[in-house]
């Protein structure tokens, strides 16, 4: 999950000090953002609501996700939570929006959906990095592009956006003199692009169109935090007027919460949750939600089991930049029933970047022995999950890959 670590500013001066002269031909660069790192827009039409003050209709499209809870004037926080909520059809495997709510990712292929999360110029995310590349000769929408996506979905909900991504890569390649592209992913963008590369396109396609993937803080193997966020009432980092149960209900409706459970292909029978009744390993997550009397989450987890393949190599040249030596949740312990969402729990920590466990961050080392393409790790001591975007070493890697 690590939803809010994505809201940060880049260190522009550090990157500029690392760059050299721009080459004559610029290598096309596509950004694959993190969870909550793609701006979403919504439109309301006869929307039912449990809250009398929430609008039923809208004049047009408006910014759906407000990344800073303190920017929401009470009681409209209830409207935001309701509009973000999803419904999963256990029979069809389809994710639906809240009734009467349409959701879209605006300006696909351009950088506008990732530069600022609150338009026109609030909550900057990639803005400084993009401006730096523009100052070196890059042009938005031509050789500097972005592939935003609806981060609320699970692994079984991305076919449409993967088709968009494939077309975007092919178009970017073509309009840049058939130059292979560099992909840049952050956090959830890592497993998103990994799934695309391993399940959606062929090796011949990857060889033709992709020069390199730069992964920053890739959450390829999931996170123990997904258990905490989907099973227990969230309380951290919330203003007093944001109800914990509202956030919990919203998060547990999102496929992302279950896609980001620790990956069984890597962790196997390792225990991630301990209760008075039993221990739960990665093979027991479906049963975990059954025992919690949450049949819809159990169905979502079961539907995503075929996509748990973090150890499968991506089949492209990849560099994994990640932090370590930071206290990171590895085991959740509760002394009460899973049926009580207000149950207390404790966390046992291990090594990682404060969101992703180190074993998962080190997947590049595993892939190096499983694919002919280069796979290199760049570990950075004491770097937290959200700091990877603006770490000087990580920015220097971007510039070196682009020949700048």
N, C-alpha and C positions, 0 to 999 in steps of 0.2 A: 504494500500500500504506500506508505511514506508519502501521503498526499501533499503535505505542505512543504516538504523539503525542496520541491520544484520551484518555489517562488523565491527567487534570489536575483542578485545582480552580478554581472560579469566584471572581471578586473581588466578593463580596457588597457590601462597603462602597462600592465604586465605583458599583455599580448603584443602590444606595439613595440616594446623594448626587445622582443624576441624575433621580430620579423626582419627579413632582408628585402631586397628589391623584388618587385613583381615580375614574373616571367611574361613572355609575349603571349602565350596561350594559357588561359586559366582553366584549371581542372574543375568541372562542374561539381557542385556541393549541394547535397540534399539533407536537410535536418529532419530527424525522426524524434519528436519530442517525448516528454515523460508523461506520467499520469498527471492529469489536470493541466498539462502543458499545452494542450490544444484548446483554443477558445471555442466554445460552443454557443450557438444561438438557438432561440426557441420562438415559436409562434403559437398563440393560444386561440382555440376555436371551441366555444361552448364547453370549456373545461369544468368538470365538477370539482368541488373542493370541500374539504372538511372544515375550512376556515372562511368565515363570512367576509373577511377583509381581503382575501386573495382574488385577483382579477380572473374573470372567466374568459375574457377575450383580450387580444392585443391588436394594435393598429398595424403591426408588421412584425418583423424579426427584432429580437432584443437579445442582449448578452445574457446567457443563462447562468453561467457559473461565475460566482463572485468569489475569488480566491481568498480574500481577506474577510473573515466573518465580521470584523468590527466595522466594515463598510456597509453592512446591512442594517437598516433602521428597523428595530423591533416594531411591530411583530411580523414584519415581512420575511424574516428568516424562515418562517413556516412555509411561505410560498415557494422560496428557493428550494428548500428540501423536498417539497412535494413535486416540483417541476423536474428535479433531477432524478426522481425515483423511477425505477424500471420494473417491469413485470415479465417473468420468464414463463413461457408456455412449455410445460413439461412434455407434452405430446409432440409438438412440432420442433422444439428446440429453438424457438425464435424469441428474441428479446423485443419487448414492446415498450414504448414510452408510456408515461402516465396518460390516461384518457384525455383527449382534447389538447395534447401537447405534441407539437412537431419539433424535432431537433435536427440541426444540421451543423456541419463544420464549414465555416465561411471561407471563401477565397482559396480553395484547394490549389496547391502548387505554388502559391505566392507565400511570402513570409509574414503577412499581416496577422495570421491566426496564431503565430507563436512569438511575435515581437513583444506585444503587450497583451496581457490576459484581460485587462479591463480597458476597453477602447475609450478615447483614442490614444491616450498616452500614460495610463496608470498601470501599475504592477508590471514593470518590465521583466522579461524573461531572456529572450535571445537578442534583444534590441542592440546591445552594445557589441556583441560578437558580429552581428549582421552589419552594423555600421562600420566596424573595423574592416571587414572584408570588402564592403562597398568602397571604402577609402583606398583600398588596394586595387581597385578596378573591377570588382565584381558588380553584376547588375541583377537586382531583384527580378525574379520571374524569368530569368534567362539562364544564368549559370549559378545562381544562388536561389535555392528553392526550398520548400518545406512540404512535408507530407503529414499534416495533422490528421487525427482520427478521433473517433468517439471512444474515449478511454474508459467509459463506463462498462463496455462490453467485455465478455469473456472470450477465450481462445476460439470458441465455436461460433463467434459472431462477426468475423472479420472478412468474409469472402468478398463483399462488395468493396470495402476499403482496400483490400489487397489488389483487386482488379484496377482500382484507381492508381495505386502505387506503381504497379507494373507499367501502366500507360505513362505515368509521369516520368519514370526512369527512362523509358524508351524515347519519349519526346525530348527529354533533356539531353540525352545522348545525341539525338539527331540534330538538334538546333545548335549544338556545340561541336560541329565538325566530326561527328562520330567519335567523341572522346568519352571514355569510360568514366563513370561517376564515382565520387567518394560519398559514402553514407556516414552520417554522424548521429548516433543514437545516445540517449541519456535515460537511465533508470528503466522505467517500464518500456521505453522505446527499444531497449535491448531485446527482451523476449518477443516484442511485437515484430521487429525486423527478423529475428531468428526464426520465428514461426513462418514468416513469409518466405525466407530463403530455403528452409528445409521442407516445407509442405506445399508451397504454391508455385514455385518456378523450377525449371530444370537446371541441371549443371551447365548445359550449353548456354542457356540464357545468362546465368551468372558470369560465366567466362567472357561473354560478349560485352556485358553492360556494366559490370561492377569492378572498379579498381581496388577499393578497400572499404572496409567497415571500421570506423573508429567508435568503440563502445566506451561510454563514460558511466561508471557506476552501474553496470548492467545487472538488472535483477533477474538474470536468466533462470535461476534456480528457485525463485520465490523468496518468501520471507516469513519468519515466525510472526511478524506483526500482523499478517493477514488473519491468523487465528485470533489474535487479540481483538482486532477490529470487527470481525464478523461474528464472534461468539459472545463478546462481552461489551458492556456499555462503555462507549468512548467518553473519556472525561478530560483528556489532556489537551491543552492549548485551545480551549473554547472559552469565549467570553461568557459572563454570567447569564446573559439573556438567550444563549443558544442552548436549547434543551438537549441533554445528552441522548434521551430516547429518540428524538427526531433524527439526530445524526446516525445513531445506531440503526434505525429502521431504514434510512436511506442507503447507508453503506451495505447492509446485508441484502439489498435488492440488486446490487450491481454485480455483474459477472466477474469483473476485475478482482473482487475480493476473494473469489474462489480459484481463479486462474493463478493468483499469486501465492497460493498455499505452497509450502516446500515441495520440491519436485521429487517424485518417487524414483525417477531414473538415476538420480544422483544420491539421494539420502536413504532410499530403501527402507529398511525396518528400523531406522533411527526414531526414537520417541520424541515427539514435539509437544504433547499435552499429557499431563498426569492428573487424574481425578481420583476420588476415594474408591471408585468402582473399577477403573482400568486405566491402562496406558494406551495412547493412540499414536501409531506410527503413520508414515505417509500412505501406507496401504489401508489405513483405517479411517480416512477422512470422510468418506461417504457415511460410514456408520457413526462417526462423531456427530454429524448433523442429524442423523436419525435419532440418536440418543438424546439430542437436544430438542427433539420434537420440532424440527424445521425441515419438512419434506421438500420444499422447493429448493433451498440451498443444497440439500442432499442430491437432488436431481441435477442441479447445475454442476456439482463436483463430478458426478458420475459421467455426465455428458462430455466433460473436459478431460477425462482420463486418457483418451487416445492422443491428446496433445502434450502429455507430460513426457517430453523427450529432450531435456536440456543437454544431455550428454551427446546428442547427435551434432556432429560438426556442421557449421554453416556453409562450408564449401566455398568460402571467399577468403582473401587476405584480410586478417582481422587483428586489431590491436585492442586489448582490454585495459583501460585505465581505471584503477580502483584504489580505495583507501583500505587500510587495515590498522590493527592495534587500537581499535575503538570499541568500547563496550557495546555489544549487540545482542538482542534477545535470541536465545537458542531453544529455550524450553519454557512452557507455560505450566504453572501448577495452580490448581484450584482445589479447595477443600469442601466445595458445595456442589450441588447438582447443576448439570449443564442446562437444565430447563429454566434456570433463573438468570435472565440477562443481566441482572444487577449483582450477580455473584462476584465476590472479590477474587482476585488472583494475584499470584506473584510471578516474577520472571527470573529465570536463571540466565545470566549473560555469558557470552563467549567472545571470540574475536570476530571482527568484521568492520563495517563502516558506519555502524549504528542503525542500519536498516537491513542490509543483506549480510548473511554469514560468509565468512572468509572462504569456506570450501566452494560455495557457489560463485564467488567473485573470481576464483582461480580456474574457472572452466576453460579459459584460453590454453592453459597448460595441458589440460586433458585433450582438447581439440588438436593441439600441435601433433600428437601422436596418432591422430585418426584421419587427417586429411593432408593432401600434398601441398595445399596452399599454406603460406606462413600464418602462424597464430602466435602472437606474442603478448605477454603480460607486462604491464607497467604499474607495479604496486607502488603506492605512495603512503608512507607511514603517517599515521594520525590524521589522515584526510577523511572527513565525514562525508556521508552519502551525497548531500546536496552541494558540497563544495567542489565537486569534480568539474563542473561547468566552467568555473573561473580560476581553477588552479593554474599557475604559470606553466608547469610542466605539461599539463594537458593541452593548454593553448598552444604551446610550442610544437607539440606533436601535430596539431591541426595544421599549423603553418608549414611545417616541414613536409607533411604529406601533400600539401597543395603546391609545394615548391616555392614558397614565399619567404 
